[in-house]
Amino acid sequence: MEQYEINNTFPEESDELQIDWMGIVSKVLKKWKQIFIISFIFGVLGIVSALVMTRQWGVTLTLAPEIQSRSSSSLSSLTSMLGLSPMQMGPTTDAMNITLFPEICKSTPFLTALLDVPLTSYVSEEMREEGMKPLHTTVYKHLSGEDRPKSAFAKWMEELFNKEPKEPYTGLDNPTELTFEQGLVVKSLRDRISCTVDSKTGITTIQVVMDDKMMAKQLADTVCTRLQIYVSEYRTRKATADYNYYVMLANEAHEEMVKAQAAYAASVDYDRSVILQSANSEKDRLKQEATLANQIYSQMAQQRELARAKIQEERPVYAVVQPAVLPQVPMNSRTKRVLIWGFLGFFLSLAWYGFGEDFLKKMCTDIKVKLNVEDEA
């Protein structure tokens, strides 16, 4: 008896797991009109969504930075010509390498420096002939919406809640202390700028996405230039400080040399007819001081020129492999959005009439049966 019950349970479970594909296909074919109507409705929604969506334009440019070790062959030859011992110009540990470029582009100081960048909207030749003029704005005004007229709904909300009109943006007093609205603009700008670095080749790819193709190109050029300036200033900061230091020493040595030479010349003119040994000793001392001051000035001047050459040696070189080009096709296609909405409606209706409708009926029936059993109990 026990074996008979076990054999009866397995077939029942296997029958429940089987899917009647022919029945599903038959149901779908019977409901083809409803599926077509639902797909059509979703397609219309996709058309509406495509018409109101904001077109996004992406501009990509690539840089090939100088990543070889910072050798000092040219400076070594210069020091050897001058007869001086070379300064420490060999390979050094550098905290600013190409792998940090993405972090620099995402940093708040770098982004806040871009808020005042002027932008100009794109206007085609046909639009110019019709009298349309380009919009001149800045990054902050465009991302915050200050350069666009307020909608009637926004004006109504301000009147309803008695909100005072926002003061126009005039700049940041402190880039590290942003207001809520300024933080939103910086976040939006951070999302629009991307930077990737190939660890093997060192190729840096910068992409900027904006809702205007000309603005995207202008901002991409600015990001590329600012990134090069940022890294160049960091790399040459120590060398520039050394150069300024040697300029100061050279100027001081020049002043001392001029004083020593003037004192020696005055001594020679004054003691020309004097044959005293003390006078000759004083004249020899002044001559030695003038010679020493001249040597010190020559050495400081040479060190100054070496420091100037070191600045050029430390300055990184970038080759723009792919410049920013005005895009011709937007990133978000309206046709693609309409197709996505249409296929979404088709698959949802297909799933509903194939599985969902019967599943919902069965679930409701099971719930009713369970409630009736509980009531009888």
PyMOL commands that set and color helices and strands:
alter all, ss='L'
color gray80, all
select helices_A, chain A and resi 2-17+21-30+32-52+73-82+98-106+108-112+125-129+139-144+152-160+180-192+213-270+277-314+334-376
alter helices_A, ss='H'
color red, helices_A
select strands_A, chain A and resi 57-65+118-120+136-138+193-197+204-210+318-322
alter strands_A, ss='S'
color yellow, strands_A
deselect
rebuild
show_as cartoon
